Amino acid sequence: MTIRSPHHIPSRLFRTFVLISIPAQQGVMGMRTIMHVDLDAFFCSVEQRRNPTLVGKVFVVGGSANDRGVVATASYAARAYGIHAGTSTAKARQLCPDIIVVKPDYTAYTEAAQEVMEVLLSETSLVEQASIDEAYVDLADIEEPSEVFARRVQLRVATELRLSISCGIAGNKLVAKAATDIGKKLARAGKMPHAIYVVPPGGEATFLGPLPVDTLCGIGPKTTEKLHELGIATLGEIGWTRCSDIRATFLARHAEELIRMARGIDETPMVYAYTAKSLSHETTFMRNVDDPAVIESTLLTLSYDLARRLQRKNMRCKVVHCRIRWDIHSSIGRQSALSRATNQGPEIYERARFLLRCLWDQRREIRLVGVGVAQLGDYPQQLGFWDAPLADIATVPVPADPAEGRAIKIIEDAEQYMGKALSTHRMANMVAKRWSPYQ
């Protein structure tokens, strides 16, 4: 069940968010509201999701076994030691001799980023993917308050995907990104920030004024160095008190651009160019599993989740693939083309189960199982046995909405991942009954 209003969310869940607002100036009309989304320690978060034993550990993604490489992403526990992206592996080992170095898996990171995009796109089509771990959302068609929307999206990403995002909300893309960065810096050191920082329309100059000149994306090291030579340390000085010095030092076009940026003025348009080419969903078991009933039950739930995602997008798939990861963290997968495009859970599940049986001889324990669909498109409907609404297929042994039945388990998984006391107390309006593939 998708949570659609804040009173459906247990109040203790809000303890995981940092929410800060800057007073708005009066008289500002017609401004956009943009939400910047940044995945917290993204590569490390994906690795923690794949291997829960890494949660809370000092580890980095990137580098190499011979210590010649550099860190791509550091866990927040590693950052407490002064280890950050760009730190050499050798230096990281000097700072923390017991650090764990994880080899990057960019395919897994791309798939995880796509999952986050699908969550955002299920809320609104006004989404721009800026990079593998960043996106902008135009809130023009969102009716609820922006901070409530941000909290709800954070909760969905945490519970459905076991990932953490931080959000910045402002009247334009430039300030929204800066808001995210400041929100993350204000979070507790060594912890996942999952922050929300809101700058109401008209409050951009108040927010930016005291910040260092290199806060904004677009003011690089060389410009920062030149500003420091002029004795200019804050954005407020650029935008208001030292404008004459800025115009005298920089080329006219560059000077005016700096002044506008420092005042929080940005008219960069949104670019809506994201189209999903495939969808996938996977589950990492809390313990290694060799029970076919457990694994196939999980496969069933994953297949129905994918079917609903396809139906929300009015799309069908022509290819189904299945992936499993062994207890020794080596994985294998296989895909199969369908005779006709579909977005029906039973068809996806039957093909995924066939692939599972081709991949697994039941002599090895499984750590992870995943289902994916590809060759997506708005294909014409071809009527078949399964082309009834999913809720009308009474013979399929799955709850009417699998997300409803899995809500408690998802919250518990999020609790372990986040290290927070996410409570399921008084959740009768959210959870119909407790259901687990292990029952």
Secondary structure as UniProt FT lines:
FT   HELIX           6..8
FT   HELIX           11..16
FT   STRAND          18..21
FT   TURN            26..27
FT   STRAND          34..39
FT   TURN            40..41
FT   HELIX           42..50
FT   HELIX           52..54
FT   TURN            55..56
FT   STRAND          59..62
FT   TURN            65..66
FT   STRAND          70..74
FT   HELIX           76..79
FT   TURN            80..82
FT   TURN            85..86
FT   HELIX           89..95
FT   TURN            97..98
FT   STRAND          100..102
FT   HELIX           106..123
FT   STRAND          127..131
FT   TURN            132..133
FT   STRAND          134..138
FT   TURN            140..141
FT   HELIX           146..156
FT   HELIX           157..161
FT   STRAND          165..170
FT   HELIX           173..186
FT   TURN            189..190
FT   STRAND          195..198
FT   TURN            201..202
FT   HELIX           204..208
FT   TURN            209..210
FT   HELIX           213..215
FT   TURN            217..218
FT   HELIX           221..229
FT   TURN            230..231
FT   HELIX           235..236
FT   HELIX           237..241
FT   HELIX           243..249
FT   HELIX           252..262
FT   TURN            263..264
FT   STRAND          278..289
FT   HELIX           292..312
FT   TURN            313..314
FT   STRAND          316..326
FT   TURN            327..328
FT   STRAND          331..342
FT   HELIX           345..359
FT   STRAND          366..374
FT   TURN            385..386
FT   HELIX           390..392
FT   TURN            394..395
FT   HELIX           402..405
FT   HELIX           407..418
FT   TURN            425..426
FT   TURN            428..430
FT   TURN            437..438
//
